Amino acid sequence: MAVNSKKIAVYVLAVFVLYVIITDPAKAADYVQIGFEGISDAARSVGDFMSWLADGGN
């Protein structure tokens, strides 16, 4: 039953994404940009933390 629920959830998410892209492409592009900025900020933070650790935590 869990597998079927997962498939349904993925299907619903895909339909929603397609709906947003078709009805308002500019807003969809903004969402993608926000997502990539979040990923970039997270990667930069991890890099800063690793540099801090490599420097001995000073």
Contacts in CASP RR format, 6 or more apart in sequence:
PFRMAT RR
TARGET T0000
AUTHOR 0000-0000-0000
METHOD contacts of the structure
MODEL  1
MAVNSKKIAVYVLAVFVLYVIITDPAKAADYVQIGFEGISDAARSVGDFM
SWLADGGN
17 28 0 8 1.000
20 27 0 8 1.000
20 28 0 8 1.000
20 31 0 8 1.000
21 28 0 8 1.000
52 58 0 8 1.000
END
